[in-house]
Amino acid sequence: MKKIFLDTVGLLALWDSGDQWHGNALLALDALGPHVMTISTSFVLLECGNAASRRAFRNLVNDTRRQLEAGDKLIVPDNDDWAQAW
């Protein structure tokens, strides 16, 4: 199964119907089809939460976090990951 990483800009474009990339984001997600696994990180969702804090779609960030966690698709970097990244 192919894994697709969900980043901040893409997720915000999916959720925000007023975003200039909203239509393209919907089309891209639809084009992926059912045989892909979408994954993300806790850092991306924290960034999304901050960006969506005063937006109508803010609850979608938490819904997405729950879905990713339930499917074991949320990467939560530990201190070793952080150190290795730097």
Stockholm file with secondary structure:
# STOCKHOLM 1.0

chainA/1-86         MKKIFLDTVGLLALWDSGDQWHGNALLALDALGPHVMTISTSFVLLECGNAASRRAFRNLVNDTRRQLEAGDKLIVPDNDDWAQAW
#=GR chainA/1-86 SS CEEEECCHHHHHHHHCTTSTTHHHHHHHHHHHCTTEEEEEEHHHHHHHHHHTTTSTTHHHHHHHHHHHHHTTCEECCCHHHHHHHC
#=GC SS_cons        CEEEECCHHHHHHHHCTTSTTHHHHHHHHHHHCTTEEEEEEHHHHHHHHHHTTTSTTHHHHHHHHHHHHHTTCEECCCHHHHHHHC
//
